[in-house]
Amino acid sequence: MLRTTCFVAATAFVASSAQAALTGVNSLSLYQSLVGIQAFQDQTINLNAYSVGVVTSPLQGVTGGTAWSASALSGLYLGDLASGTRYLSTFASNRELTISFEGAGVMAFGANTFLTNQGDEVISGNVLMKLSDGTTFAASVGSESSFYGWVSEGDVTITSVTYRPFLSGSGSFASLSDLRFALIPSSGAMAILALGGLVAVRSRP
């Protein structure tokens, strides 16, 4: 399915992180390891629950009891890559794509981060990412499996992440798949984890 493109000049400023409270990773396995070490509850946003095509902004959903939304000026677009992967993008080119969360419990977030053209093809270029705490990161991307994520050290939560093409020419669309985030376990889950740790200690010879 094709989009009607809107060519907009993109400008960006790369800033260094104001805090070291978020650890950035460029590997899904490393992201999952850090989430596991922190005992956070990993959640995956199911894009297959939404139909392919143009979507009015914002797109909203609830995953793991947490409300999230995706938004972009001029609307959103859901497409399928040649691999069959469902992805989320902006309807107009060179626009910002923002993922936001309600509440203050999101301790990690990550996604496959790449660029597409209006024909649902992955293209090479750069993506500028900015988190709600001011952390900014620019990455060269060229594969639909280019994963980027952040895991909190415990004192900062993630309320939004914004993506946009950066120095990539006109006709580029910031695109995401395999969106995932992690939460602090509920009090009941924490109690179970604590009990499990206690049993494990007592079972040692």
N, C-alpha and C positions, 0 to 999 in steps of 0.2 A: 504494500500500500504506500502511495507517495504523499508527501507533504508539499504544500505550497510554501516555498521558502520566502523569508523576509530578511533581506540583507541589512544588518545593523553593525556599525563600527563598534568593536569591543575594545575597551580600555581596562587595564588592570594594574594593581600595585601589589607587589610581593612584599609581605611584611614578615618579620621573624616572630616566633611565638612569644607572647607576653609572659607565659608561665610554662613550667615544665611538668604540669600536672596531667597532661595527656601524652601518652606514648603512641607515636605513629608507626604503623607497620605497612609493608607492601607485600604481605603474604597471608593468605587465608589461614594456613596451618598455624602460623605464628600468632595471628589474631585469636584463633580458637584456643591456643595454648595459654595466652595471657588471660583470656576470659575464664578459662578453667582454673587457673591459679588463683584468681580473685573470687572464685566460686559464684560468678555472676550467672544469671539465667539467660542463655542465648535464644534469640527469637529471629525468625525469618519472615519477611514480608512476602506474601504470595501474590506476585503480579499476575499469575494465571487466573486469578479470580476476576480479572477485569478484561473487557473485550478490547481487541486491537482497534486502533483508530484514534481520532482526535478526541480529547477529553477536556471538558471545561475545568479550569483551575479554580479552586484547589481540588485535588483528588484526595479523599479522606478514607481512613480505615482505622480499625482497632486490631492490634496484634498483641497477644499475651497480656491483655487488659490495659494496654497503653495506646492512647489515641495518637495517630500520626497523620501528617498531611504532606502532599507534594504540591508545589505551586510554581508557576512561571508566568511572566508577562506574555500575553497573547495565547495562553493555553498550553496544554500538555499533549503528548502523543505516546501511545503504547504501540509497539511494533514487535515483529518477530524477526530475529536474525536468521541467516541461512542455516545455522546450526539448530534452529528451532527454539532458541532461548527467547523468552519474552523479556522485553526491556522497556524502560521508562525514559522519556526524553522530553525536550521542549518542542512545541509545534513550530515556532519560528527559530531561525538560525541565530547563533551568537547571543542567545539569551541565557540568563541565570536560571538554574534549576535548584530549588530549595526544598530540602526535606526537614520538616519540623516535628517536634514531639511536645505533647502537653505534659505538664508536671515536671518534676525535677529528678526523676529516677533513672534516666538512661545513662549508663556508665560506659558504654562502648557502642561504636557504630562503624560499619564498613560496607563496601559494595564493590562489585566489579565496575570499574570506571573507565570509560572510553569515549570516543567520538564516532558519530555516524554522519552519513550524508542523507539527502532526502529519499534515497532509494533503499534505506535500511541496510546499508553496507558500512562496515567498520572501516574507519580511515585513521591515518596517523596524524598526530598533532600534539597539542598540549592542553591540559586541563588545570584550571586554577581552582583550588578548594579552600573554603574558609569556614571555620567552625565558630560556634556561638561565643567561645571564650576569646576570640580574636586570633587564634592560630590560623596561619595561612600557609599553604603548600602548593607549589606548582610541579606538575609531573608530566613527563613525556609519555604518551600512551600510543598503542598501536595494535592492541589485542583485546578481544572481548573478555579475556580472563585477567586483565590487569587489575588486581585487587589493591585497594587502599582502605585503611581503617585506623581507628584511634581507640585506645583503651585508657580509661581513667585510672590514676593511681589512688583514687578514693576521695579526693577533696574537690573534684570538679565534675559536674554533670554536663551532658551534651543536650542542648535544646534545639539546635538546628545545624545543618551543614549545607553550604551553597556551592554549586559547581557551575563553571562556565568555560567555554573555549578560550584559550589564551595564546595569542600570537599564532593562530592556526588558519588565518584567512577566512573569507566569507563562505557561507554554506556549511558550517560545522555545527553540530548539535551535541551538547553535553548529554551523555547517556549513561544509565545505570542498570545493572541487573544483579541478582542475588543480594538484595538489600537485607542487612541483618543488624540487629542491635541487641544489647544485653542489659539486663536489669539486676538490681540488688534483690536477692531472694526475699520472699515474704517472711514475716516473723515465724510462721509455721515451718517454712522450708529451712530457715536458719536453725531452728530448734532440732530438726531432723538431721541436718548436717553436723551440728554440734554433738548430738547423740551418737552419730556414726563415728565421729572422731574419738569419742570417749570409749566406745566399744572397741575400736581399733587399737587404742592404747592398752586397754585391759587384756586384749587377746594376745599381746606380745609375750613371748616366753621370758 
